[in-house]
Structure formats: structure tokens, C-alpha cells
Amino acid sequence: MTKPEEPEISGNEQSLTQQVQRLHQLTVYGRWIFVGCLWLTIAPLCLWNLRSEIVLWKQYFTWVALRYGVVYHPFSALGLAFCIGMTTSVLVWQSRNILLGLPQQEKHRLEKQVFQIRQQGPTHPLWKWVCQ
């Protein structure tokens, strides 16, 4: 039996593919670090501001009590909604990339960014993580 012929990939294209994968991985880490920072900074402040309502919710949880907490503490509600929204968006984005693969537009953007990193050379902050 003969093996099916595989298209030859030049070394430069293979290294470009690896660099794009590394840059994408850094993007994933960066997004999760951002979400973690949100949950470590904004969420505790919002929950602290809602502490009296949380005590009420623990005793008698009703939708009216929840609405009261949200209406009379809009900044806390907005902060928690932002944390939940960013977490959800990163989960959906990463799930899409895992299940369907990277879209062509995203691949093209990452390749363009890798070319910019290569052009700038070792002075670029991502050089040692992407190109070495």
C-alpha cells in the first residue's frame, strides 16, 4: 500500500502556523486573565455594596427583593452584569474556536499580527513568546 500524498509545507509556513497558534494561545490566556481580574476587583466591591440585600435574599428570596436590590444599587448591578457578561463572552468565544476552529478572518488577523511582531523583532513585547 502506498501512503496518500500529503502536501508539503515549507518550514517558513510551518513556523508561521506555530507562531499563530502561540499568539492565539496568548490571546486566550490574556482574555481569561482579564476576566479573573474583573472577578477579583469589581465583583467583591459590588457584592460588598449589596451585602444588606444579600442578607435579605438569604432569608426571603423573592424576585421583588432582587429587583429592589438591582434598582437601588445600579452600579453594583452593572458591575456584576459586566463580570458575568465578560465571562460568558469569553466562554462562548473559546467554545466556538474549539468546536468550529478559528474563522478565516481571525486567522488572517493573527497572521498579520505575527508579521508585525517579526518585523519589529526582539523589541516587541511578545517576541520571545511568539517567535522563539
DSSP file with accessible surface (Angstrom, degrees, kcal/mol):
  #  RESIDUE AA STRUCTURE BP1 BP2  ACC     N-H-->O    O-->H-N    N-H-->O    O-->H-N    TCO  KAPPA ALPHA  PHI   PSI    X-CA   Y-CA   Z-CA
    1    1 A M              0   0  240      0, 0.0     2,-0.3     0, 0.0     0, 0.0   0.000 360.0 360.0 360.0 141.0    0.0    0.0    0.0
    2    2 A T        -     0   0  136      1,-0.0     3,-0.0     3,-0.0     0, 0.0  -0.764 360.0-115.8-102.7 148.2    1.2    3.4   -0.7
    3    3 A K        -     0   0  191     -2,-0.3     2,-0.1     1,-0.1     3,-0.1  -0.550  36.1-104.8 -77.5 143.2    0.6    6.4    1.6
    4    4 A P        -     0   0  113      0, 0.0     2,-0.3     0, 0.0    -1,-0.1  -0.432  43.3-103.0 -66.3 143.1   -1.5    9.2    0.3
    5    5 A E        -     0   0  193     -2,-0.1    -3,-0.0    -3,-0.0     3,-0.0  -0.514  33.8-154.2 -71.5 130.7    0.5   12.1   -0.8
    6    6 A E        -     0   0  167     -2,-0.3     2,-0.1    -3,-0.1     3,-0.0  -0.855  26.9-105.2-101.9 140.3    0.4   15.0    1.7
    7    7 A P        -     0   0  115      0, 0.0     2,-0.3     0, 0.0    -1,-0.0  -0.413  38.9-116.1 -64.5 135.9    1.0   18.5    0.5
    8    8 A E        -     0   0  194     -2,-0.1     2,-0.5     1,-0.0    -3,-0.0  -0.599  24.5-154.5 -76.2 134.0    4.5   19.7    1.5
    9    9 A I        -     0   0  103     -2,-0.3    -3,-0.0    -3,-0.0    -1,-0.0  -0.940  17.5-127.6-109.2 124.8    4.5   22.6    3.9
   10   10 A S     >  -     0   0   58     -2,-0.5     4,-2.3     1,-0.1     5,-0.2  -0.262  22.8-111.8 -67.7 159.2    7.6   24.7    3.8
   11   11 A G  H  > S+     0   0   53      1,-0.2     4,-2.4     2,-0.2     5,-0.2   0.859 117.4  54.5 -59.9 -36.1    9.5   25.4    7.0
   12   12 A N  H  > S+     0   0  107      2,-0.2     4,-2.1     1,-0.2    -1,-0.2   0.917 109.9  45.7 -66.8 -41.7    8.5   29.0    6.9
   13   13 A E  H  > S+     0   0  115      2,-0.2     4,-2.4     1,-0.2    -2,-0.2   0.883 112.7  51.5 -68.0 -37.1    4.8   28.2    6.6
   14   14 A Q  H  X S+     0   0  109     -4,-2.3     4,-2.3     2,-0.2    -2,-0.2   0.921 111.2  46.4 -66.4 -42.3    5.1   25.6    9.4
   15   15 A S  H  X S+     0   0   36     -4,-2.4     4,-2.6     2,-0.2    -2,-0.2   0.890 111.0  53.5 -67.9 -34.7    6.8   28.1   11.7
   16   16 A L  H  X S+     0   0   24     -4,-2.1     4,-2.7     2,-0.2    -2,-0.2   0.934 108.5  49.7 -62.7 -43.6    4.2   30.7   10.8
   17   17 A T  H  X S+     0   0   76     -4,-2.4     4,-2.3     1,-0.2    -2,-0.2   0.923 112.1  47.8 -61.5 -43.1    1.4   28.3   11.8
   18   18 A Q  H  X S+     0   0   87     -4,-2.3     4,-2.4     2,-0.2    -1,-0.2   0.903 112.2  49.4 -64.7 -40.3    3.1   27.5   15.1
   19   19 A Q  H  X S+     0   0   18     -4,-2.6     4,-2.5     2,-0.2    -2,-0.2   0.891 109.8  50.9 -67.7 -37.7    3.6   31.2   15.8
   20   20 A V  H  X S+     0   0   13     -4,-2.7     4,-2.7     2,-0.2    -1,-0.2   0.919 110.5  50.2 -64.9 -40.7   -0.1   31.9   15.0
   21   21 A Q  H  X S+     0   0  124     -4,-2.3     4,-2.5     2,-0.2    -2,-0.2   0.910 110.9  48.8 -63.7 -41.3   -1.1   29.2   17.4
   22   22 A R  H  X S+     0   0   84     -4,-2.4     4,-2.4     2,-0.2    -2,-0.2   0.915 111.8  48.9 -63.9 -42.4    1.2   30.6   20.1
   23   23 A L  H  X S+     0   0    3     -4,-2.5     4,-2.1     2,-0.2    -2,-0.2   0.910 111.1  49.9 -64.9 -40.0   -0.3   34.1   19.6
   24   24 A H  H  X S+     0   0   29     -4,-2.7     4,-2.5     2,-0.2    -2,-0.2   0.920 109.7  51.3 -63.7 -41.3   -3.8   32.7   19.7
   25   25 A Q  H  X S+     0   0   82     -4,-2.5     4,-2.6     1,-0.2    -2,-0.2   0.905 109.0  50.7 -62.5 -40.7   -2.9   30.9   23.0
   26   26 A L  H  X S+     0   0   47     -4,-2.4     4,-2.7     2,-0.2    -1,-0.2   0.882 108.6  52.6 -63.2 -36.2   -1.6   34.1   24.4
   27   27 A T  H  X S+     0   0   29     -4,-2.1     4,-2.4     2,-0.2    -2,-0.2   0.924 109.3  48.8 -64.6 -42.4   -4.8   35.8   23.4
   28   28 A V  H  X S+     0   0    5     -4,-2.5     4,-2.3     2,-0.2     5,-0.2   0.947 113.1  46.9 -62.1 -47.5   -6.8   33.1   25.2
   29   29 A Y  H  X S+     0   0  129     -4,-2.6     4,-2.5     1,-0.2    -2,-0.2   0.914 111.5  52.2 -60.2 -42.3   -4.7   33.5   28.4
   30   30 A G  H  X S+     0   0   39     -4,-2.7     4,-2.3     1,-0.2    -1,-0.2   0.902 109.1  48.8 -62.0 -41.5   -5.0   37.3   28.2
   31   31 A R  H  X S+     0   0   88     -4,-2.4     4,-2.3     2,-0.2    -1,-0.2   0.918 113.0  46.9 -66.3 -41.4   -8.8   37.1   28.0
   32   32 A W  H  X S+     0   0   79     -4,-2.3     4,-2.6     2,-0.2    -2,-0.2   0.874 110.9  52.1 -70.7 -32.3   -9.0   34.7   30.9
   33   33 A I  H  X S+     0   0  112     -4,-2.5     4,-2.6    -5,-0.2    -1,-0.2   0.920 109.4  50.5 -66.0 -40.9   -6.6   36.8   33.0
   34   34 A F  H  X S+     0   0   97     -4,-2.3     4,-2.1     2,-0.2    -2,-0.2   0.935 111.7  47.1 -61.1 -45.4   -8.7   39.9   32.3
   35   35 A V  H  X S+     0   0    4     -4,-2.3     4,-2.3     1,-0.2    -2,-0.2   0.920 111.5  51.6 -63.8 -41.7  -11.9   38.0   33.4
   36   36 A G  H  X S+     0   0   30     -4,-2.6     4,-1.6     1,-0.2    -1,-0.2   0.913 108.7  50.7 -61.2 -41.8  -10.1   36.8   36.5
   37   37 A C  H  X S+     0   0   65     -4,-2.6     4,-1.5     2,-0.2     5,-0.4   0.881 108.0  53.3 -63.8 -37.5   -9.0   40.4   37.3
   38   38 A L  H  X>S+     0   0   12     -4,-2.1     5,-1.7     1,-0.2     4,-1.2   0.936 110.6  46.3 -60.5 -45.5  -12.6   41.5   36.9
   39   39 A W  H  <5S+     0   0   96     -4,-2.3    -1,-0.2     1,-0.2    -2,-0.2   0.761 114.7  48.1 -70.2 -24.2  -13.8   38.9   39.4
   40   40 A L  H  <5S+     0   0  140     -4,-1.6    -1,-0.2    -5,-0.2    -2,-0.2   0.670 127.0  22.0 -88.3 -17.7  -11.1   39.7   41.8
   41   41 A T  H  X5S+     0   0   80     -4,-1.5     4,-1.1    -3,-0.4    -3,-0.2   0.793 128.8  30.7-112.7 -59.2  -11.6   43.5   41.7
   42   42 A I  H  X5S+     0   0   55     -4,-1.2     4,-2.4    -5,-0.4     5,-0.2   0.928 114.3  55.9 -74.4 -45.7  -15.1   44.6   40.6
   43   43 A A  H  ><S+     0   0    3     -5,-1.7     4,-2.9     1,-0.2     5,-0.3   0.912 106.2  49.3 -59.7 -45.8  -17.2   41.7   41.8
   44   44 A P  H  > S+     0   0   65      0, 0.0     4,-2.4     0, 0.0    -1,-0.2   0.908 111.9  49.9 -61.7 -37.9  -16.1   41.9   45.5
   45   45 A L  H  X S+     0   0  126     -4,-1.1     4,-1.9     2,-0.2    -2,-0.2   0.916 113.0  46.2 -64.0 -42.1  -16.8   45.6   45.6
   46   46 A C  H  X S+     0   0   11     -4,-2.4     4,-1.3     1,-0.2    -1,-0.2   0.915 113.8  47.8 -66.9 -42.7  -20.3   45.1   44.0
   47   47 A L  H  < S+     0   0   79     -4,-2.9    -1,-0.2    -5,-0.2    -2,-0.2   0.871 109.2  54.0 -66.8 -35.9  -21.1   42.3   46.4
   48   48 A W  H >< S+     0   0  169     -4,-2.4     3,-1.2    -5,-0.3     4,-0.3   0.908 107.8  50.2 -63.7 -38.7  -19.9   44.3   49.4
   49   49 A N  H 3< S+     0   0   76     -4,-1.9     3,-0.3     1,-0.3    -1,-0.2   0.798 113.2  46.8 -69.0 -25.8  -22.3   47.1   48.3
   50   50 A L  T 3X S+     0   0    7     -4,-1.3     4,-2.5     1,-0.2     3,-0.3   0.270  78.4 112.0 -96.3  10.1  -25.1   44.6   48.1
   51   51 A R  H <> S+     0   0  122     -3,-1.2     4,-1.9     1,-0.2    -1,-0.2   0.866  75.9  50.2 -58.2 -38.3  -24.4   42.9   51.4
   52   52 A S  H  > S+     0   0   74     -3,-0.3     4,-1.6    -4,-0.3    -1,-0.2   0.909 113.3  46.4 -68.5 -36.8  -27.6   44.1   53.1
   53   53 A E  H  > S+     0   0   13     -3,-0.3     4,-3.0     2,-0.2    -2,-0.2   0.861 107.9  57.0 -71.0 -34.5  -29.7   42.9   50.2
   54   54 A I  H  X S+     0   0   51     -4,-2.5     4,-2.2     2,-0.2    -2,-0.2   0.901 104.8  51.9 -64.1 -38.8  -27.9   39.5   50.2
   55   55 A V  H  X S+     0   0   80     -4,-1.9     4,-1.5    -5,-0.2    -1,-0.2   0.934 111.7  47.1 -60.7 -44.3  -28.8   39.0   53.8
   56   56 A L  H  X S+     0   0   67     -4,-1.6     4,-3.1     1,-0.2    -2,-0.2   0.916 110.7  51.8 -62.4 -42.8  -32.4   39.7   52.9
   57   57 A W  H  < S+     0   0   45     -4,-3.0    -1,-0.2     1,-0.2    -2,-0.2   0.847 106.2  54.8 -64.0 -35.2  -32.2   37.4   49.9
   58   58 A K  H  < S+     0   0  176     -4,-2.2     3,-0.2    -5,-0.2    -1,-0.2   0.863 115.8  38.4 -66.4 -34.0  -30.9   34.6   52.1
   59   59 A Q  H  < S+     0   0  125     -4,-1.5     2,-0.3     1,-0.2    -2,-0.2   0.939 138.0   6.1 -80.0 -52.5  -33.9   34.9   54.4
   60   60 A Y  S  < S-     0   0  164     -4,-3.1     2,-0.7    -5,-0.2    -1,-0.2  -0.770  71.0-165.0-136.9  89.2  -36.6   35.6   51.9
   61   61 A F        +     0   0  111     -2,-0.3     2,-0.3    -3,-0.2    -4,-0.1  -0.660  25.1 151.6 -80.5 118.3  -35.6   35.3   48.3
   62   62 A T     >  -     0   0   71     -2,-0.7     4,-2.0     1,-0.1     5,-0.1  -0.949  55.7-117.5-136.3 160.7  -38.2   36.8   46.0
   63   63 A W  H  > S+     0   0  191     -2,-0.3     4,-2.7     1,-0.2     5,-0.2   0.826 116.0  58.3 -68.5 -27.5  -38.0   38.4   42.6
   64   64 A V  H  > S+     0   0  113      2,-0.2     4,-2.7     1,-0.2    -1,-0.2   0.915 105.5  48.8 -67.5 -41.0  -39.2   41.7   44.2
   65   65 A A  H  > S+     0   0   10      2,-0.2     4,-2.3     1,-0.2    -2,-0.2   0.909 112.3  49.0 -64.4 -40.6  -36.3   41.7   46.6
   66   66 A L  H  X S+     0   0   48     -4,-2.0     4,-2.3     2,-0.2    -2,-0.2   0.934 111.7  48.5 -63.8 -44.3  -33.9   41.0   43.7
   67   67 A R  H  X S+     0   0  184     -4,-2.7     4,-3.1     1,-0.2     5,-0.3   0.909 109.5  53.0 -62.7 -41.0  -35.5   43.8   41.7
   68   68 A Y  H  X S+     0   0  111     -4,-2.7     4,-2.5     1,-0.2    -1,-0.2   0.929 109.6  48.8 -59.4 -45.4  -35.2   46.1   44.7
   69   69 A G  H  X S+     0   0    0     -4,-2.3     4,-0.7     1,-0.2    -1,-0.2   0.902 114.7  44.7 -62.2 -40.4  -31.5   45.3   45.1
   70   70 A V  H  < S+     0   0   69     -4,-2.3     3,-0.4     2,-0.2     7,-0.3   0.924 115.1  46.8 -71.5 -42.6  -30.9   46.0   41.4
   71   71 A V  H  < S+     0   0   79     -4,-3.1    -2,-0.2     1,-0.2    -3,-0.2   0.913 117.7  40.6 -68.6 -41.6  -32.9   49.2   41.2
   72   72 A Y  H  < S+     0   0  152     -4,-2.5    -1,-0.2    -5,-0.3    -2,-0.2   0.487 121.9  41.7 -90.6  -1.9  -31.5   50.8   44.3
   73   73 A H     X  +     0   0   34     -4,-0.7     4,-2.3    -3,-0.4    -1,-0.3  -0.512  67.4 157.8-135.1  66.8  -27.9   49.7   43.7
   74   74 A P  H  > S+     0   0   77      0, 0.0     4,-2.7     0, 0.0     5,-0.2   0.861  71.8  53.0 -66.5 -34.2  -27.5   50.2   39.9
   75   75 A F  H  > S+     0   0  171      2,-0.2     4,-2.5     1,-0.2     5,-0.2   0.905 110.9  47.1 -69.2 -37.9  -23.6   50.4   39.9
   76   76 A S  H  > S+     0   0    4      2,-0.2     4,-2.5     1,-0.2     5,-0.2   0.921 113.7  47.9 -65.9 -43.1  -23.3   47.1   41.8
   77   77 A A  H  X S+     0   0   22     -4,-2.3     4,-2.6    -7,-0.3    -2,-0.2   0.915 112.8  48.8 -63.6 -41.5  -25.8   45.5   39.4
   78   78 A L  H  X S+     0   0  119     -4,-2.7     4,-2.4    -5,-0.2    -2,-0.2   0.906 111.2  50.3 -65.0 -42.0  -23.9   46.9   36.4
   79   79 A G  H  X S+     0   0   11     -4,-2.5     4,-2.2     2,-0.2    -2,-0.2   0.927 113.2  44.5 -63.0 -45.6  -20.6   45.7   37.8
   80   80 A L  H  X S+     0   0   31     -4,-2.5     4,-2.7     2,-0.2     5,-0.2   0.905 112.7  52.1 -66.7 -38.7  -21.8   42.2   38.4
   81   81 A A  H  X S+     0   0   57     -4,-2.6     4,-2.9    -5,-0.2    -2,-0.2   0.894 109.0  51.0 -63.2 -37.9  -23.5   42.2   35.0
   82   82 A F  H  X S+     0   0   97     -4,-2.4     4,-2.7     2,-0.2     5,-0.2   0.928 111.0  47.9 -65.0 -44.2  -20.3   43.3   33.4
   83   83 A C  H  X S+     0   0    0     -4,-2.2     4,-2.1     2,-0.2    -2,-0.2   0.938 115.8  43.9 -61.1 -46.4  -18.4   40.4   35.1
   84   84 A I  H  X S+     0   0   95     -4,-2.7     4,-2.6     1,-0.2    -2,-0.2   0.917 114.3  50.5 -66.4 -41.6  -21.0   37.9   34.1
   85   85 A G  H  X S+     0   0   37     -4,-2.9     4,-2.6    -5,-0.2    -2,-0.2   0.910 111.1  47.1 -64.0 -43.3  -21.2   39.2   30.6
   86   86 A M  H  X S+     0   0   50     -4,-2.7     4,-2.3     2,-0.2     5,-0.2   0.907 112.7  49.8 -66.3 -40.4  -17.4   39.2   30.0
   87   87 A T  H  X S+     0   0   28     -4,-2.1     4,-2.4    -5,-0.2    -2,-0.2   0.941 113.0  47.0 -62.0 -45.3  -17.1   35.6   31.4
   88   88 A T  H  X S+     0   0   73     -4,-2.6     4,-2.7     1,-0.2     5,-0.2   0.914 111.1  51.0 -63.6 -42.3  -19.9   34.5   29.2
   89   89 A S  H  X S+     0   0   57     -4,-2.6     4,-2.7     1,-0.2    -1,-0.2   0.905 111.2  47.4 -65.9 -38.9  -18.5   36.1   26.1
   90   90 A V  H  X S+     0   0    4     -4,-2.3     4,-2.8     2,-0.2     5,-0.3   0.911 112.4  50.6 -68.1 -39.6  -15.1   34.6   26.6
   91   91 A L  H  X S+     0   0   85     -4,-2.4     4,-2.5    -5,-0.2    -2,-0.2   0.936 113.6  44.3 -61.9 -45.0  -16.7   31.2   27.2
   92   92 A V  H  X S+     0   0   95     -4,-2.7     4,-2.6     2,-0.2     5,-0.2   0.931 114.5  49.7 -65.9 -43.1  -18.7   31.4   24.0
   93   93 A W  H  X S+     0   0   26     -4,-2.7     4,-2.1    -5,-0.2    -2,-0.2   0.938 114.8  43.3 -60.9 -47.1  -15.7   32.8   22.0
   94   94 A Q  H  X S+     0   0   50     -4,-2.8     4,-2.3     1,-0.2    -1,-0.2   0.897 112.9  52.2 -69.9 -37.3  -13.4   30.0   23.2
   95   95 A S  H  X S+     0   0   57     -4,-2.5     4,-2.9    -5,-0.3     5,-0.3   0.913 109.3  50.3 -63.3 -42.1  -16.1   27.3   22.7
   96   96 A R  H  X>S+     0   0   92     -4,-2.6     4,-2.8     1,-0.2     5,-0.6   0.928 111.1  48.6 -61.4 -42.9  -16.7   28.4   19.2
   97   97 A N  H  X5S+     0   0   13     -4,-2.1     4,-0.9    -5,-0.2    -1,-0.2   0.871 114.7  45.5 -66.5 -35.0  -12.9   28.3   18.4
   98   98 A I  H  <5S+     0   0  123     -4,-2.3    -2,-0.2     2,-0.1    -1,-0.2   0.935 121.6  35.9 -72.7 -45.2  -12.6   24.8   19.9
   99   99 A L  H  <5S+     0   0  141     -4,-2.9    -2,-0.2    -5,-0.2    -3,-0.2   0.894 134.4  20.7 -77.8 -41.2  -15.7   23.4   18.2
  100  100 A L  H  <5S-     0   0  144     -4,-2.8    -3,-0.2    -5,-0.3    -1,-0.2   0.515 103.6-123.4-107.3  -9.3  -15.6   25.1   14.8
  101  101 A G     << -     0   0   33     -4,-0.9    -1,-0.2    -5,-0.6    -3,-0.1  -0.071  49.0 -43.3  84.2 168.9  -12.0   26.2   14.6
  102  102 A L        -     0   0   37     -5,-0.1    -5,-0.0     1,-0.1     2,-0.0  -0.495  64.3-116.4 -71.5 135.5  -10.7   29.7   14.1
  103  103 A P     >  -     0   0   48      0, 0.0     4,-2.4     0, 0.0     5,-0.2  -0.344  24.6-113.5 -66.2 154.7  -12.5   31.7   11.5
  104  104 A Q  H  > S+     0   0  139      1,-0.2     4,-2.7     2,-0.2     5,-0.2   0.874 117.0  55.0 -58.0 -39.9  -10.5   32.8    8.4
  105  105 A Q  H  > S+     0   0  168      1,-0.2     4,-2.2     2,-0.2    -1,-0.2   0.913 109.4  47.1 -62.3 -41.0  -10.8   36.4    9.4
  106  106 A E  H  > S+     0   0   30      2,-0.2     4,-2.6     1,-0.2    -2,-0.2   0.909 111.8  50.6 -67.6 -41.5   -9.3   35.7   12.8
  107  107 A K  H  X S+     0   0   83     -4,-2.4     4,-2.7     2,-0.2    -2,-0.2   0.924 111.0  49.2 -60.3 -44.4   -6.5   33.6   11.3
  108  108 A H  H  X S+     0   0  122     -4,-2.7     4,-2.5     2,-0.2    -2,-0.2   0.912 110.8  49.7 -62.8 -42.1   -5.7   36.4    8.9
  109  109 A R  H  X S+     0   0   99     -4,-2.2     4,-2.3     1,-0.2    -2,-0.2   0.921 112.4  47.7 -63.5 -41.9   -5.6   39.0   11.8
  110  110 A L  H  X S+     0   0    0     -4,-2.6     4,-2.5     2,-0.2    -2,-0.2   0.902 111.3  50.5 -66.8 -40.4   -3.3   36.7   13.8
  111  111 A E  H  X S+     0   0   68     -4,-2.7     4,-2.5     2,-0.2    -2,-0.2   0.923 110.2  50.2 -61.7 -43.1   -1.0   36.2   10.8
  112  112 A K  H  X S+     0   0  123     -4,-2.5     4,-2.0     1,-0.2    -2,-0.2   0.916 111.1  49.0 -61.1 -41.3   -0.9   39.9   10.2
  113  113 A Q  H  X S+     0   0   52     -4,-2.3     4,-2.3     2,-0.2    -1,-0.2   0.891 109.2  52.3 -67.7 -37.4    0.0   40.5   13.9
  114  114 A V  H  X S+     0   0    0     -4,-2.5     4,-2.9     2,-0.2    -2,-0.2   0.922 108.2  51.5 -63.6 -41.9    2.7   37.8   13.7
  115  115 A F  H  X S+     0   0  103     -4,-2.5     4,-2.5     1,-0.2    -2,-0.2   0.903 109.7  49.8 -61.4 -39.4    4.2   39.5   10.7
  116  116 A Q  H  X S+     0   0  104     -4,-2.0     4,-2.3     2,-0.2    -1,-0.2   0.905 111.0  49.1 -65.6 -39.7    4.2   42.8   12.6
  117  117 A I  H  X S+     0   0    0     -4,-2.3     4,-2.0     2,-0.2     7,-0.3   0.926 112.5  48.1 -64.6 -43.9    5.9   41.1   15.6
  118  118 A R  H  < S+     0   0   64     -4,-2.9    -2,-0.2     1,-0.2    -1,-0.2   0.904 111.1  51.4 -61.6 -41.3    8.5   39.6   13.3
  119  119 A Q  H  < S+     0   0  169     -4,-2.5    -2,-0.2     1,-0.2    -1,-0.2   0.903 111.7  45.4 -65.5 -40.9    9.1   42.9   11.6
  120  120 A Q  H >< S-     0   0  103     -4,-2.3     3,-0.7     1,-0.2    -1,-0.2   0.830  98.1-167.1 -72.9 -31.0    9.7   44.8   14.9
  121  121 A G  G ><  -     0   0    8     -4,-2.0     3,-2.2     1,-0.2     6,-0.2  -0.382  51.2 -12.1  82.1-155.9   11.9   42.0   16.2
  122  122 A P  G 3  S+     0   0  101      0, 0.0    -1,-0.2     0, 0.0     6,-0.2   0.617 123.2  71.0 -63.1 -11.2   13.2   41.4   19.7
  123  123 A T  G <  S+     0   0  108     -3,-0.7    -2,-0.1    -6,-0.1    -6,-0.0   0.659  76.7  97.1 -80.0 -12.4   12.0   44.9   20.8
  124  124 A H  S X  S-     0   0   37     -3,-2.2     3,-1.5    -7,-0.3     4,-0.4  -0.551  79.8-131.2 -75.7 138.0    8.3   43.8   20.6
  125  125 A P  T 3  S+     0   0   96      0, 0.0     3,-0.2     0, 0.0     4,-0.2   0.794 106.3  45.1 -61.9 -26.0    6.9   42.7   24.0
  126  126 A L  T >> S+     0   0   46      1,-0.2     4,-2.2     2,-0.1     3,-0.5   0.420  84.1 100.7 -96.3   2.3    5.5   39.4   22.6
  127  127 A W  H <>>S+     0   0   53     -3,-1.5     4,-2.4     1,-0.2     5,-0.5   0.921  81.5  46.5 -55.2 -50.4    8.6   38.5   20.6
  128  128 A K  H 345S+     0   0  132     -4,-0.4     4,-0.3     1,-0.2    -1,-0.2   0.782 116.8  44.7 -71.1 -23.0   10.0   35.9   23.0
  129  129 A W  H <45S+     0   0  140     -3,-0.5    -1,-0.2    -4,-0.2    -2,-0.2   0.785 125.0  29.8 -88.2 -26.8    6.7   34.2   23.4
  130  130 A V  H  <5S+     0   0    0     -4,-2.2    -2,-0.2    -3,-0.1    -3,-0.2   0.877 126.1  33.8 -98.3 -45.4    5.7   34.1   19.8
  131  131 A C  T  <5       0   0   20     -4,-2.4    -3,-0.2    -5,-0.4    -2,-0.1   0.476 360.0 360.0 -99.8  -3.6    8.8   33.9   17.7
  132  132 A Q      <       0   0  148     -5,-0.5     0, 0.0    -4,-0.3     0, 0.0  -0.810 360.0 360.0-116.5 360.0   11.2   31.8   19.8
